[in-house]
Amino acid sequence: MTATTTHHYVAPSKGDRRFNRLAGRLTRMGLSLWGSRELIVPGRRSGQPRSTVVNLLELDGRRFLVAPRGETEWVRNLRANQLDGQLRIGRRVQAFTATEVADADKAAVLRPYLERWAFEVGRFFDGVGADAADEELRAIAPKHPVFELTLR
């Protein structure tokens, strides 16, 4: 049940990097911004822990990570690490195993993700918003990896 790999990637702007640093600091202090968590995954080449701030979507008791920018370093590292990682907020660390969501099933996750965070990440979705038809969401799905998390 793997998704299509498109190698789509949108690099962060200087403003994005500043916001992410601030969000990272607050998350490490234990203050979640709209569901933010620090994702920690070993680097695929170095093996050293790599971290970035992500938005954890909780939907009907299930947890998902969406990569709005596409095939980011964290996505590549997570795949290389057999889909194992950690989420941190403050001192609380949760280990997880991820399952990549198939492109055909992503619309059910992308819609609520965009409902919640379109103000922050909507520009990465080619003008497709939460109110788009399922066909439009499925059309952009290959550009945005989605993972369902199982906490350990």
N, C-alpha and C positions, 0 to 999 in steps of 0.2 A: 504494500500500500504506500508506495513512494510517490512523491509529487514530481512533476516535470521540472527539470532544471533549465532555467533560461539564462542564467548568468547576468541578470538585470541587477544593476547597482546604482544608487544615487548617493554620491558623496555628501557628507554634511558641510554646510557653510560655516563660516567663522561664528556667526550668531548661534547656529545649532550647536557647535562645539562648546561655546560658553554656557548655553542653557543646559546642556548635558552634564557639564562639570558641576554646575550649581545643583542640579537634580541629583547627581551622584553624591555630593557632599551631604545633602539633606537626607537622602535615603540611608546613607551609612550612619547618620545620626539617629535614625529611627523614624524620620518623618517622610511618609509616603506621599508623593504628589499624584493624586488620581490613580492610585494602584501601582505606582512605580516600585520596582525591585532592582537590586543589583544582581545581574547575572554573572556567575563565575564559572568559567570553563577553562580547562588546560589548553594552552596554545597547541595547535596541531603540529608545529615544528619544534618549538622549544620545550613544550611540556609544562611551562611556567603558567601559573594562574593568570588568566586574562579576565577583566571585568568590564561591564558596560551596563548602563541603566536601560531597562526595558519596562514596558507596560504589561502587567499581568492581567489578562482578561479572565474573570470568573464568570462562568455561564452555566446555569443549571447544575451547580455542584462540580463542574469540570473546570480545569485551568488550561489556558492557552497562551502561547507566545506567538506574536505575529511580527514579521520582519518587514516594516513598511518600506524600508530602503532597498529591499531585495536581498541579494546574495552577499550579505555583510560578512565581516570576519567572524562575528559571533556565530552566525549560521554555519559557516565552514568548520569552525572549531567544534561546535556541538556535534555535527555530523561525524567528524573525525574521532571524537571521543565516545563513540558508540551511543550517542544521544544521552549521555549522563552529564549532569551539571548540578549547580547549586543556585538557590535564590537567597538573597540576604536583604533584610531590612533591619537596620540597627545591629544588635548583637545576635538576632535570631537568624539562623541559617537552616535552610531546608534543602536536603538533597532530593533530586528527582531523576526520573528516567523519562525521556520524551519519545513520542511517536509522531512521525511526520504525517500530516494530514494530506490526503490526496486532493489534487486540484478540484475534482468534481464535488468534493465535500466542503470546500473552503468558504463558499458564500454564506453558510450558516454561522461562520465565525467572523468573516470580514464585515458583515453588516453591523453586528453589535459593537465590534471594534471601532468602526467608523462613527457609529452613534456616540460613542464615548470620547474618542480622541481625534476626531476630524479637525478640530481647531489646531491641533499640534502636528498631525501627520497627513492630513488630507491632501496636501499638495503632491504627495508621492504616489497617489492612486489615479493618475491620468484623468482627473476630473470626475471620477466615479465616486459617488457618495453613498451614504447609508440608505438613501431613498431610491437608489438605482434598481433596475430590474435584475432578477437573478442571473439572466444571460450576461449582463454587463459585468456583474461581479465575477462570474465564471470566466469571462474573457480576460480579466486582469489577474486572476488567481495564480497563473504560472509565474508571475513576477514577484509574488510575495509568499515566501515560505511561512508555513503555519505549523506549530508543534503543539500537541496535547501533552500535558505533563501529568505524571503519576508521582506523587510525593512518596518518599521512602522514610 
